[in-house]
């Protein structure tokens, strides 16, 4: 299949047979699985996924690639030609297994989009920029720990599975990659009573990550509030885990104050 990679779609096609085999082994697809592949590209993962399950839904924004894939795989591959950030995963039912080599230029917003669909998803196996995966799985106080870490760890149990060198792709990207597994937490281990407020507090904390929380969260907490929560006002955003951010959000929400 000849296709010139399109930079505007962030196309880097996986071509390394050993990496493909390792990714498929990690996914462990089985007959009857409801697989949804994001960005099938040239079909490197699609072929073994179809061989294992017999049916795959694929989301592909490139019409030329979609046409070629449909011609090769026929009815066994249902291609949805659309921007994945606009795709309605609920239309495919439940117990979905999401896989893919994600376009790096939309990887973070796409992960947050998938986080809103967890009630429909069994698991997610995706390839991302290595640095993004590091931020996803980072622990509190790690240099990579940030807002994406907190917000995704609230929704998912995550595990980095393997590193993927740039040479495994054509064209080779300028960055290294990694494969990560995300398992939805239903319900979250530490449920926030108001998830929008939880998100705003996490965002406020990390918007000034080098400042003490007494400054970055001064619109939400007083010195007395920090004491009641047993959180140091001199701590910084990266020092708190998911449970502590949820505790702050639930405490602030219990006061009944309104925040824009």
Order of alpha helices (4+ residues) and beta strands (2+ residues): beta-alpha-beta-alpha-beta-alpha-beta-beta-alpha-beta-alpha-alpha-beta-beta-beta-alpha-alpha-alpha-alpha
